[in-house]
Amino acid sequence: MAKPTFYEFFAGGGMARAGLGEGWRCSFANDFDARKAAAYKANWGASHFHLGDIHALSADDLPGAADLAWASFPCQDLSLAGHGAGLSGKSSGAFWGFRAVVERLRAQRRAPKMLVIENVIGALTSNGGADFIELCRGLASLGYDVGALTVDAALFLPQSRPRLFIVCVQADRAPHADVAQAAPAAPFHSAALERVAARLPQDVKARWRWWALPPPAARNLRLEDIVEENPRDAPWRTDEETTRLIGMMSEPNRQKLADARAAGVRRVGTIYRRTRPDEHGAKIQRAEVRFDGIAGCLRTPGGGSSRQFIIVVEGARVRTRLLSGREAARLMGLPDDYVLPARYNEAYKLMGDGLAVPAVAFIRRHLLDRLIADPCPVLAAAE
């Protein structure tokens, strides 16, 4: 039996491809970032890669008829940390370029059987939910049934990384009824998703599906399991530098550190530097530490403030350093033979912009593989 095929848009370093695995075959990949393209080619080869702006793609650039089109379009305008431009923004507006490509394929009777749109959780509340509604309307109008999942990478990896996955299937390929359910359910349908889905207009709501996924097995990878002892790209800081970093902590964060020191065992945590208001309302930079066994969400580095630190506490001894590129890759679920960019910032950015591979694999195994196999003719819409 032939492997199902997929197009990978906004491909980055190919983490959707890694999660889809050997059972799926990539027939086309696209990104406009030359540095990400170099990482993609280093790991997956160049034969199916097209470097360029999605708005400039034509249907003729894409071979054949794919079973799936995956699009992790830019999040900057939808992110809670962004500027609120939403789908009309220059970055996140790239979604419309993707939709235009699918529409052109549809006109040629080559529309993918399934679509997956991935973005930040902020897409649910951007512009008061209007952007999410517009996303769903834009996808349903292409002839797809639409459903969404909220998936935190922390279910699979020691990294807090909640993301939104919109999964679409051609309406005339309705899957077996056990792939969808009548109502939302944790952990893959958040309260925010339920609220905004209730606001969908009736024509879109008629196409809405609550996709059914089983609860995942308990995560067995710990934060300390991903830590390198002496990474070349992230050397340990001096005692003086560590002291200065600790000095940036608020009293509650210093208490967390004191508790870790008093534990009598080796504790591994992470630190983010964030801008917070002080007691007078002035903005100051704070170091926020966590020892809950989970790293904070990886972000693209900008000005130094968004780089994450590793902190290791062994009694009175405290060591700190930046999270290494390889540790960042491990937090995304990539194997150690994944080829990273040589420059630290490029490696960190590639990971910060990427997909948690086990989350993709879980959706593929429990939903996409089932949607592509033996569709039946009728699936009732959710209430």
C-alpha positions in Angstrom: 0.0 0.0 0.0 1.4 3.4 -1.0 2.2 5.8 1.8 0.0 8.9 2.2 1.5 12.1 1.0 1.7 15.6 2.4 2.8 19.1 1.6 4.6 21.0 4.4 4.1 24.7 4.4 6.0 27.1 6.7 8.2 24.1 7.1 10.9 25.5 9.3 13.3 22.7 10.3 10.8 20.0 9.2 9.3 19.1 12.6 5.9 18.4 11.2 7.7 15.9 8.9 9.5 14.4 11.9 6.2 13.9 13.7 4.4 12.4 10.7 7.2 9.9 10.5 8.3 7.3 8.0 4.7 6.2 7.3 4.0 9.4 5.4 5.8 10.8 2.3 6.6 14.4 1.8 6.1 15.6 -1.8 6.6 19.3 -1.3 8.0 21.6 1.4 8.1 25.4 1.5 9.5 28.2 3.7 10.7 31.7 2.9 13.5 31.8 5.5 16.8 30.8 3.9 18.4 29.8 7.3 15.5 27.6 8.1 15.6 26.2 4.6 19.3 25.3 5.2 18.4 23.4 8.3 15.5 21.6 6.5 17.8 20.5 3.7 20.5 19.4 6.1 18.1 17.0 7.7 15.7 16.0 4.9 17.4 16.8 1.7 16.6 19.4 -0.9 14.7 17.4 -3.5 11.2 18.5 -2.5 12.0 21.9 -0.9 10.9 25.2 -2.5 12.3 28.4 -1.0 10.0 31.4 -1.4 7.1 33.5 -0.2 3.8 31.5 0.0 2.0 34.4 -1.6 4.1 33.8 -4.7 3.3 30.1 -4.9 1.1 28.8 -7.7 -0.8 25.5 -7.8 1.6 24.4 -10.6 4.5 24.6 -8.1 3.0 21.6 -6.2 3.2 18.1 -7.6 0.3 15.7 -7.7 -2.6 15.5 -5.2 -1.5 15.2 -1.6 -3.5 13.6 1.2 -2.5 16.3 3.7 -1.4 19.9 3.7 0.3 21.0 7.0 0.6 24.7 7.7 2.2 26.1 10.8 1.8 29.7 9.8 3.6 32.6 11.6 2.2 33.4 15.0 3.5 36.9 15.7 0.2 38.8 15.1 -1.9 36.2 17.0 0.4 35.7 20.0 -0.5 37.1 23.4 2.9 38.8 23.4 2.3 40.2 19.9 0.9 43.5 18.7 -2.7 42.3 18.1 -2.8 42.7 14.3 -4.3 39.3 13.9 -5.0 37.7 10.6 -4.6 41.1 8.9 -1.0 41.4 10.1 1.9 41.1 7.8 3.2 37.9 9.5 0.1 35.9 10.5 -1.7 37.1 7.4 0.4 34.5 5.6 -2.6 32.2 6.4 -4.4 33.7 3.5 -1.5 32.9 1.2 -1.9 29.2 2.3 -5.6 29.3 1.8 -5.2 30.8 -1.7 -2.9 27.9 -2.7 -5.5 25.3 -1.4 -8.2 27.2 -3.3 -6.2 27.0 -6.5 -5.6 23.3 -6.0 -9.3 22.8 -5.4 -10.0 24.5 -8.7 -7.8 21.9 -10.4 -9.5 19.1 -8.4 -6.3 18.5 -6.5 -7.3 19.8 -3.1 -5.7 17.9 -0.2 -8.0 15.4 1.6 -6.9 16.9 4.9 -5.5 20.1 6.3 -3.8 20.8 9.6 -3.3 24.4 10.7 -1.1 24.9 13.8 -0.6 28.1 15.8 -0.4 29.5 19.3 -3.2 29.3 21.7 -3.6 33.1 21.4 -5.3 32.4 18.1 -8.4 31.5 20.0 -8.7 34.9 21.6 -7.0 37.2 19.1 -9.3 40.2 18.3 -11.9 38.8 20.8 -12.1 35.4 19.0 -12.9 37.0 15.7 -9.7 35.7 14.1 -10.4 32.1 15.0 -13.9 32.4 13.7 -12.5 33.8 10.4 -9.9 31.0 10.2 -12.7 28.4 10.5 -14.9 30.2 8.0 -12.0 30.4 5.6 -11.4 26.6 5.8 -15.0 25.5 5.8 -15.7 27.6 2.7 -13.1 25.4 0.9 -15.3 22.4 1.4 -13.8 21.0 4.7 -15.2 19.8 8.0 -13.3 21.6 10.7 -12.3 20.8 14.3 -9.7 22.0 16.7 -7.5 20.6 19.4 -5.5 22.3 22.1 -2.4 20.3 22.9 0.3 21.1 25.4 3.7 19.6 24.7 4.0 19.0 28.5 1.9 15.9 28.0 4.8 14.4 26.1 7.9 16.5 26.9 9.3 18.5 29.9 8.3 21.8 28.2 5.1 23.9 28.7 4.0 24.6 25.2 0.3 24.7 24.6 -0.6 25.0 20.9 -3.7 25.0 18.7 -4.2 22.4 16.0 -7.1 22.9 13.5 -7.7 19.6 11.7 -9.8 19.7 8.6 -11.1 16.8 6.4 -13.0 17.1 3.1 -16.7 17.1 3.8 -17.3 14.3 1.3 -14.8 12.1 3.1 -16.6 11.9 6.4 -14.7 9.6 8.8 -16.0 6.8 11.1 -18.1 8.3 13.8 -15.7 7.2 16.6 -13.2 9.8 15.4 -15.5 12.6 16.5 -17.6 13.1 19.6 -20.7 15.0 20.5 -19.1 17.4 23.0 -15.7 18.8 23.9 -13.6 16.9 26.5 -10.3 17.5 28.3 -7.3 17.5 27.8 -7.6 18.4 24.1 -10.5 20.8 24.2 -9.9 23.8 26.4 -12.5 26.1 27.9 -11.3 28.9 25.6 -11.8 26.7 22.6 -15.2 25.6 23.8 -16.3 29.3 24.3 -15.2 30.5 20.9 -16.5 27.4 19.1 -20.0 28.2 20.5 -19.8 31.6 18.7 -19.3 30.1 15.3 -21.9 31.2 12.7 -24.4 28.5 11.9 -23.0 27.7 8.4 -19.6 27.1 9.9 -21.0 25.3 13.0 -22.6 22.8 10.7 -19.1 21.8 9.6 -17.7 21.8 13.1 -16.3 18.5 14.6 -15.1 17.7 18.1 -12.3 15.3 17.3 -11.9 12.4 19.7 -8.4 11.5 20.9 -7.6 9.1 23.7 -5.8 10.3 26.8 -2.0 10.1 26.4 0.2 7.8 28.5 2.0 9.5 31.4 5.1 11.4 30.3 8.3 9.6 31.4 10.9 12.2 30.2 12.2 14.5 32.9 13.8 17.9 32.6 17.0 16.6 34.0 17.1 13.9 31.3 17.6 16.5 28.6 20.4 18.4 30.3 24.0 18.4 28.9 26.9 18.6 31.3 29.2 20.9 29.4 27.7 22.1 26.1 30.0 24.0 23.8 27.4 26.6 22.8 26.2 27.4 26.3 29.1 27.4 28.9 28.4 27.6 32.6 28.3 31.2 33.9 30.8 32.5 36.5 29.7 32.6 40.1 29.5 36.3 39.9 27.2 36.2 36.9 25.0 33.6 38.6 24.8 35.8 41.7 23.7 38.7 39.6 21.0 36.6 38.0 19.8 35.5 41.4 19.8 39.1 42.5 17.1 39.8 39.8 14.7 37.4 41.5 11.7 38.6 43.4 11.2 37.3 47.0 8.9 34.4 46.0 11.4 33.2 43.4 14.3 33.5 45.9 12.2 31.3 48.2 11.8 28.7 45.5 15.6 28.7 45.2 16.0 28.4 48.9 13.7 25.4 49.0 15.7 23.8 46.2 18.9 24.3 48.2 17.4 22.8 51.3 16.1 19.7 49.5 19.4 17.9 49.9 19.2 16.5 46.4 20.3 17.7 42.9 17.5 20.0 41.5 17.3 21.1 37.9 15.2 24.0 36.9 14.9 26.8 34.4 14.9 30.6 34.5 13.4 33.2 32.3 14.1 36.9 32.4 10.9 38.9 32.1 10.0 42.6 32.4 7.7 43.1 35.4 6.4 46.2 37.2 7.9 46.9 40.6 6.0 48.2 43.6 6.1 51.7 42.2 4.9 50.6 38.7 8.2 51.0 37.1 9.3 48.2 34.7 12.3 46.2 35.8 13.8 42.9 34.6 13.1 39.9 36.8 14.5 36.4 36.8 11.7 33.9 37.3 12.7 30.3 38.3 10.7 27.1 38.2 11.6 23.7 39.7 8.4 21.8 38.7 10.3 19.5 36.3 9.1 21.4 33.2 10.9 24.1 31.1 9.1 27.2 30.1 7.9 27.5 26.5 10.8 27.9 24.1 10.7 31.3 22.3 12.7 32.9 19.6 15.6 34.9 21.1 15.2 38.7 21.0 17.4 41.0 22.8 18.5 38.3 25.3 15.3 38.5 27.4 13.6 35.5 25.9 16.5 33.0 26.1 15.9 30.4 28.8 18.5 29.5 31.4 19.2 26.1 33.0 19.8 26.3 36.8 21.3 23.3 38.7 21.2 23.3 42.5 23.3 20.9 44.5 23.1 22.0 48.1 24.9 25.3 48.5 26.3 25.1 45.0 24.2 26.9 42.3 25.2 26.9 38.6 23.5 28.6 35.7 23.9 28.9 31.9 21.8 29.4 28.8 19.8 26.4 27.6 21.9 24.8 24.8 20.8 24.3 21.3 20.8 20.5 21.7 18.8 20.8 24.9 16.3 23.0 23.1 16.0 20.3 20.3 15.5 17.6 23.0 12.7 19.8 24.5 11.0 19.7 21.1 11.3 15.9 20.9 14.0 15.8 18.2 16.7 13.0 18.2 20.3 13.8 18.9 21.2 13.1 15.3 19.1 16.0 14.1 21.5 18.5 12.5 21.3 21.9 14.2 22.6 25.2 12.7 26.1 25.9 13.8 25.3 29.3 15.3 23.6 29.3 18.7 20.9 32.0 17.9 19.9 30.2 14.7 19.6 26.9 16.5 17.6 28.4 19.3 15.3 30.3 16.9 14.7 27.2 14.8 13.5 25.4 17.9 11.5 28.3 19.3 9.6 28.6 16.0 9.1 24.8 15.8 6.6 22.1 16.6 6.8 19.6 19.4 7.4 16.4 17.5 5.6 14.0 19.9 2.5 16.2 19.8 2.4 15.9 16.0 3.0 12.1 16.2 0.2 11.7 18.6 -2.3 13.6 16.4 -1.0 11.7 13.4 -1.4 8.3 15.1 -4.8 8.8 16.7 -6.5 11.1 14.2 -4.8 11.6 10.8 -4.0 8.0 10.2 -7.7 7.2 11.0 -9.1 10.0 8.9 -7.2 8.9 5.8 -8.2 5.3 6.1 -11.6 3.9 4.9 -13.9 6.9 5.2 -17.6 6.2 5.7 -20.3 8.3 4.1 -22.0 9.9 7.1 -20.8 11.7 10.2 -23.3 13.7 12.2 -22.3 17.2 13.1 -21.6 18.1 16.7 -24.5 19.6 18.7 
